[in-house]
Amino acid sequence: NHYSYSSPPPPPVVSSPPPPYYYYSPPPPV
């Protein structure tokens, strides 16, 4: 077991929800 219990576990990777317009319109040009 090579888990580092001394350091806190990494935060869960939660992707930010896309903007509302993403659902009914293409993403804005970059």
Number of C-alpha atoms within 10 A of each C-alpha: 3 4 7 8 7 6 7 7 9 6 6 6 6 6 6 6 7 9 8 8 10 11 9 7 8 8 11 7 4 3
